[in-house]
Amino acid sequence: MKDGDKDKVKVRIKKKDNIIPSSRRISDESRIASLLYTLISFYAVYLCFRINKGVSWGIIPALLFSPLYVIYVYATKDKKFKMNPF
């Protein structure tokens, strides 16, 4: 390999550092929203297990419609039901 060829290889490597185009990058807001939805989904599954005392078909809406399921549980359960996970 000639010295000039080594410089070309280095240039090619430097150009590939930014592989993902700017239109395909995930924004910080999107990552935060995704994390929030994931946490709500885990909480909805926890509530489903807690209410049904185990696995039941209610886990399907808890996974698919997590925010709505949490609101539904808060709206329909009596005040004696404690939803504190600790």
MODELLER restraints for C-alpha pairs under 7 A, 6 or more apart:
rsr = mdl.restraints
at = mdl.atoms
rsr.add(forms.Gaussian(group=physical.xy_distance, feature=features.Distance(at['CA:40:A'], at['CA:66:A']), mean=6.26, stdev=0.5))
rsr.add(forms.Gaussian(group=physical.xy_distance, feature=features.Distance(at['CA:40:A'], at['CA:67:A']), mean=6.45, stdev=0.5))
rsr.add(forms.Gaussian(group=physical.xy_distance, feature=features.Distance(at['CA:41:A'], at['CA:63:A']), mean=5.99, stdev=0.5))
rsr.add(forms.Gaussian(group=physical.xy_distance, feature=features.Distance(at['CA:41:A'], at['CA:66:A']), mean=5.04, stdev=0.5))
rsr.add(forms.Gaussian(group=physical.xy_distance, feature=features.Distance(at['CA:44:A'], at['CA:62:A']), mean=5.39, stdev=0.5))
rsr.add(forms.Gaussian(group=physical.xy_distance, feature=features.Distance(at['CA:44:A'], at['CA:66:A']), mean=5.62, stdev=0.5))
rsr.add(forms.Gaussian(group=physical.xy_distance, feature=features.Distance(at['CA:44:A'], at['CA:69:A']), mean=6.54, stdev=0.5))
rsr.add(forms.Gaussian(group=physical.xy_distance, feature=features.Distance(at['CA:44:A'], at['CA:70:A']), mean=5.69, stdev=0.5))
rsr.add(forms.Gaussian(group=physical.xy_distance, feature=features.Distance(at['CA:45:A'], at['CA:59:A']), mean=6.35, stdev=0.5))
rsr.add(forms.Gaussian(group=physical.xy_distance, feature=features.Distance(at['CA:45:A'], at['CA:62:A']), mean=5.71, stdev=0.5))
rsr.add(forms.Gaussian(group=physical.xy_distance, feature=features.Distance(at['CA:45:A'], at['CA:63:A']), mean=6.68, stdev=0.5))
rsr.add(forms.Gaussian(group=physical.xy_distance, feature=features.Distance(at['CA:48:A'], at['CA:58:A']), mean=6.51, stdev=0.5))
rsr.add(forms.Gaussian(group=physical.xy_distance, feature=features.Distance(at['CA:48:A'], at['CA:59:A']), mean=6.08, stdev=0.5))
rsr.add(forms.Gaussian(group=physical.xy_distance, feature=features.Distance(at['CA:48:A'], at['CA:62:A']), mean=6.74, stdev=0.5))
rsr.add(forms.Gaussian(group=physical.xy_distance, feature=features.Distance(at['CA:49:A'], at['CA:55:A']), mean=6.07, stdev=0.5))
rsr.add(forms.Gaussian(group=physical.xy_distance, feature=features.Distance(at['CA:61:A'], at['CA:69:A']), mean=6.80, stdev=0.5))
rsr.add(forms.Gaussian(group=physical.xy_distance, feature=features.Distance(at['CA:62:A'], at['CA:69:A']), mean=5.59, stdev=0.5))
